[in-house]
Amino acid sequence: MAILAGVLGVTFLGLVSSDTLCPDHRAWVQGLAGGAFLAICAAFVGLLRGWAGGPLLTLLASGAGVAIGFIDAVHSPTRGQLVALGFAVATVLAAGMTWRAHRLGRWDATAAAASTAGDEPPAAAVAPAERATEEASNRT
């Protein structure tokens, strides 16, 4: 997951250093890419440390990349569409990471609530890997 953040960071650095746009659009692209690069740096650290905000920051930065592609499409339609398509793929991957992190957060909250109450956690709160292990051991 941190690889996605790293690839986005390198791509944003390349977008900031390009000089193919008019001054107005270049300012927009540099502003978006600069903000997205900062978000990617924070997301990279967050993904390595397991922070909940890491996938969300990656999602926001890749969305900024799609906007940059649309701005670039004004001057070079093919290149802009390819940039937007590439970042759209990254956005879908980041959305999947964000959804997974949200789902794990909900599971953690359910398990924590069950353990505070002193009850056994409900079947839905048992981690999928634990459930598969239990089912396999019950079969043998």
Secondary structure, 3 states (H helix, E strand, C coil): CHHHHHHHHHHHHHHHHCCCCCHHHHHHHHHHHHHHHHHHHHHHHHHHHCCCHHHHHHHHHHHHHHHHHHHHCCCCHHHHHHHHHHHHHHHHHHHHHHHHHHHHHHHHHHHHHHHHHCCCCCHHHCCHHHHHHHHHHHHC
